[in-house]
């Protein structure tokens, strides 16, 4: 989902190389002179007391099991710097967010949003080695923190002159071939196959929406020849990836309502269905209809793969009403966290940026706090305190993992 990019400028980092077996990162500044990366702030370095998960991960009914056969529930953050065309300046902050996810937020998972267009270029036949190096640096950093890593293919943030892929394309298969070559046998890596498929228009029937999602088809003049069924089969069978899959639903993955009626359950192993930003009503009946039924009816495991209760208005560009704001957040957010716990469903939040889960970029351990007395979904063009659910999420993570 399109997001404001608070505090993603001013670091002056072009890219980082992780030193093998160490936590030290070196930033290449203009001219190729190596300089130490900026010191991290707000990191308590207490991650050793937090619960950690070790793969490989397997699906057993509606649960995911770790290497020891124990139930694995994903609690984590989304780190989004590598999804943007100007990703070079974001790697330093990404590494800080990865460290804070483990050390301050006591999470067990980090979800890295990547871009097939950044790797392959606008024509889909490129090979950006610097971009792949950045991916490897962030994965290495996360593994050094003993986190589970979710690799996500995002196509929403492409450069203006490039094609915006609303669903998987042949380039998506090429992207995963490159990533599976590196991580297809890595037990700590989960593959989130395609970010928020978007073959939908207002008034489309639910049956048509699910069939486009499942098998592709003609949409807005573009023939999408690869559906989620074909993509999952290709990565699992042709590429022989051993990883757990996260699979997102149609219409930005806000709901899996109607999937069973449409016969759209995927026929591949190791699938967790990942809902994003569930829409109103924010109550148990709405959550059951959107995704909870998959667990209670014994169909498949579920994770909320990307969630925020508040989205700041961008500081540049047209002012828009935040799309992810929960108007009833003071009451519905605590109820949502309780519901997820009762169902054994994990949560990955968006994101450790000001106005979402933290108050300022200077301290990644300073969470936002919902203030019921002043709650509003509006922003005055700046990140606002008393809006994001960071404090509730941090406490929930620590209770679950600590």
Buried (B, 14 or more C-beta within 10 A) or exposed (E): BEBBBBBBEEBEBBBBBBEEEEEEBBBBEEEEEEEEBBEBBBBEEEBEEBBBBBBBBBBEEBBBBBBEEEEBBBBBBBBBBBBBBEBBBBBBBBBBBBBBBBBBBBBBBBBBBBBBBBBBBEEBEBEBEEBBBBBBBBBBBBBBBBBBBBBBBBBBBBBEEBBEBBBBBEBBBBBBBBBBEBBBEBBBBBBBBBBBBBBBEEEBEBEBBBBBBBBBBEBEEBEBBBBBBBBBBBBBEEBEBBBBBBBBBBBBBBBBBBBBEBEBBBEBEBBBBBBBBBEEEBBBEBBBBBBBBBBEEEBBBBBBBBBBBBBBBBEEEEEEEBEBBBEBBBBBBBBBBEBBBEBBBBBBBBBBBBBBBBBBBEBBBBBBBBEEEEBBBEBEEEBBBBBBBBBBBBBBBBEBBE
